[in-house]
């Protein structure tokens, strides 16, 4: 609730010409893309991305170069961002398409109680146990699709223009671009988006086969990124037309890595690192700055609440990075933790990042990390299988099929950006491995993480990506954290 102003205070204010009016609470817009790796935006170094509007926001705002997701999986990642909690602390929502524990507050609900107008437009991929998510959280729920655009972005600008003008707002603009299947291909509007991307211009990641089918697959993916970029730009234009751009914190990020082999669902950079661009002329001290301080996406919720002057509920486990807008050298957190849980396939992996190191622990080393089922069905994965069968895979490509996997992995990410040189067994780095392993143990213990005896089993065939037959289907297992009732714990662990 906003504080009441007494008559005495009003009189004092009116009698003092030197007292300046308090600035209005900032507005907030989160533009979240679907399945886009951090390095597929131009401002993050891509040589083939067409993202001029997002690049422009970064040039006038701030980009974070060490921002990490808590899960490289759609609904667990989004649920984590909106509750400010780790996936296993959200209850069943640790796993794909499962609901958030009913008692946990959401960022938009907290802001709505504080007087904000709230809307979700586009992909609505989060749910609450036992009840629909409605008026207690959102004033507006809109799929944002149109006959010529199923990307979820078609009414973002309209939502801004039609908002109540007497309230600050929080808008969650959730694109379905760039999720398979590639709907932008049949909905392309060259007058808006420019010409389509071309296969010959695509730079193929080293994890993939450089053949025609993969290039076409990646081209369709980049078309979706270009369309997302256009609508982010339209949001910025509308804010400017409405005269509220300067006092709106506009955040752009993605929920997980690209929907290709060795990206989405992975704990490695290609899956778990995210672009994070913030634009706020009234609050960012140096336009065009790059911040290398470590940030977790569970920090977004407490950051926006601090900017609004609203106290974060005790359930939020993140820490505000608002000070970084003034000084990029400030350290707001030392460690970032991430999870790999069920997403089509049985999995349980955990990781911690600190000081340029990535440490991974795998509770299911016998299983490959081949990516989600839609990726396994993709032309890009099929091309890799052909190379595998011909015994022609490079080490980067072979990792897609690796089973058993190492139970522990350790990488120095600056020197090994593809994370191919596992240093976990290196005597030279024994102390680093032990330190990060102990940190992960502390986080697991303090946050109530646990790997149940019966995790949810594969729902799809690992070779074909097709659903398992009804005869082979088994019931869902227990979700991570259930043995310790982690949804009831608020301890953030090491930060």
Rosetta blueprint (number, residue, H / E / L):
1 X L
2 X L
3 X L
4 X L
5 X L
6 X L
7 X H
8 X H
9 X H
10 X H
11 X H
12 X H
13 X H
14 X H
15 X L
16 X L
17 X L
18 X L
19 X L
20 X L
21 X L
22 X L
23 X L
24 X L
25 X L
26 X L
27 X E
28 X E
29 X E
30 X E
31 X E
32 X E
33 X E
34 X L
35 X L
36 X L
37 X L
38 X H
39 X H
40 X H
41 X L
42 X H
43 X H
44 X H
45 X L
46 X L
47 X L
48 X L
49 X L
50 X L
51 X L
52 X H
53 X H
54 X H
55 X H
56 X H
57 X H
58 X H
59 X H
60 X H
61 X L
62 X E
63 X E
64 X E
65 X L
66 X L
67 X E
68 X E
69 X L
70 X L
71 X E
72 X L
73 X L
74 X H
75 X H
76 X H
77 X H
78 X H
79 X H
80 X H
81 X H
82 X H
83 X H
84 X L
85 X L
86 X L
87 X H
88 X H
89 X H
90 X H
91 X H
92 X H
93 X H
94 X H
95 X L
96 X L
97 X L
98 X L
99 X L
100 X E
101 X L
102 X L
103 X L
104 X L
105 X L
106 X L
107 X H
108 X H
109 X H
110 X H
111 X H
112 X H
113 X H
114 X L
115 X L
116 X L
117 X E
118 X E
119 X E
120 X E
121 X E
122 X E
123 X L
124 X L
125 X L
126 X L
127 X L
128 X E
129 X L
130 X L
131 X E
132 X L
133 X L
134 X L
135 X L
136 X L
137 X L
138 X L
139 X L
140 X E
141 X E
142 X E
143 X L
144 X L
145 X L
146 X E
147 X L
148 X L
149 X E
150 X L
151 X L
152 X L
153 X L
154 X L
155 X L
156 X H
157 X H
158 X H
159 X H
160 X H
161 X H
162 X L
163 X L
164 X L
165 X L
166 X L
167 X L
168 X L
169 X E
170 X E
171 X E
172 X E
173 X E
174 X E
175 X L
176 X L
177 X L
178 X L
179 X L
180 X L
181 X L
182 X L
183 X H
184 X H
185 X H
186 X H
187 X H
188 X L
189 X L
190 X H
191 X H
192 X H
193 X H
194 X L
195 X L
196 X L
197 X L
198 X L
199 X H
200 X H
201 X H
202 X L
203 X L
204 X L
205 X L
206 X L
207 X L
208 X L
209 X L
210 X L
211 X L
212 X H
213 X H
214 X H
215 X H
216 X H
217 X H
218 X H
219 X H
220 X H
221 X H
222 X H
223 X H
224 X H
225 X H
226 X H
227 X H
228 X H
229 X H
230 X H
231 X H
232 X H
233 X H
234 X H
235 X H
236 X H
237 X H
238 X H
239 X H
240 X H
241 X H
242 X L
243 X L
244 X L
245 X L
246 X L
247 X L
248 X E
249 X E
250 X E
251 X E
252 X E
253 X E
254 X E
255 X L
256 X L
257 X L
258 X L
259 X L
260 X L
261 X L
262 X L
263 X L
264 X L
265 X L
266 X L
267 X L
268 X L
269 X H
270 X H
271 X H
272 X H
273 X E
274 X L
275 X L
276 X E
277 X E
278 X E
279 X E
280 X L
281 X L
282 X L
283 X L
284 X L
285 X L
286 X L
287 X L
288 X L
289 X E
290 X E
291 X E
292 X L
293 X L
294 X L
295 X E
296 X E
297 X L
298 X L
299 X H
300 X H
301 X H
302 X H
303 X H
304 X H
305 X H
306 X H
307 X H
308 X H
309 X L
310 X L
311 X L
312 X L
313 X L
314 X L
315 X L
316 X L
317 X L
318 X L
319 X L
320 X L
321 X L
322 X H
323 X H
324 X H
325 X H
326 X L
327 X L
328 X L
329 X L
330 X L
331 X L
332 X L
333 X L
334 X L
335 X L
336 X E
337 X E
338 X E
339 X E
340 X E
341 X L
342 X L
343 X L
344 X L
345 X L
346 X L
347 X L
348 X L
349 X E
350 X E
351 X E
352 X E
353 X E
354 X E
355 X L
356 X L
357 X E
358 X E
359 X E
360 X E
361 X E
362 X E
363 X L
364 X L
365 X L
366 X L
367 X L
368 X L
369 X L
370 X L
371 X L
372 X L
373 X H
374 X H
375 X H
376 X H
377 X L
378 X L
379 X H
380 X H
381 X H
382 X H
383 X H
384 X H
385 X H
386 X H
387 X H
388 X H
389 X H
390 X L
391 X L
392 X L
393 X L
394 X L
395 X H
396 X H
397 X H
398 X H
399 X L
400 X L
401 X L
402 X L
403 X L
404 X L
405 X L
406 X L
407 X L
408 X E
409 X E
410 X E
411 X E
412 X E
413 X L
414 X L
415 X L
416 X L
417 X L
418 X L
419 X L
420 X L
421 X L
422 X L
423 X L
424 X L
425 X L
426 X L
427 X H
428 X H
429 X H
430 X H
431 X H
432 X H
433 X H
434 X H
435 X H
436 X H
437 X H
438 X H
439 X H
440 X H
441 X H
442 X H
443 X H
444 X H
445 X H
446 X H
447 X H
448 X L
449 X L
450 X L
451 X L
452 X L
453 X L
454 X L
455 X L
456 X L
457 X L
458 X L
459 X L
460 X E
461 X L
462 X L
463 X L
464 X L
465 X L
466 X L
467 X E
468 X L
469 X L
470 X L
471 X L
472 X L
473 X L
474 X L
475 X L
476 X L
477 X L
478 X L
479 X L
480 X L
481 X L
482 X H
483 X H
484 X H
485 X L
486 X H
487 X H
488 X H
489 X L
490 X L
491 X L
492 X L
493 X L
494 X L
495 X L
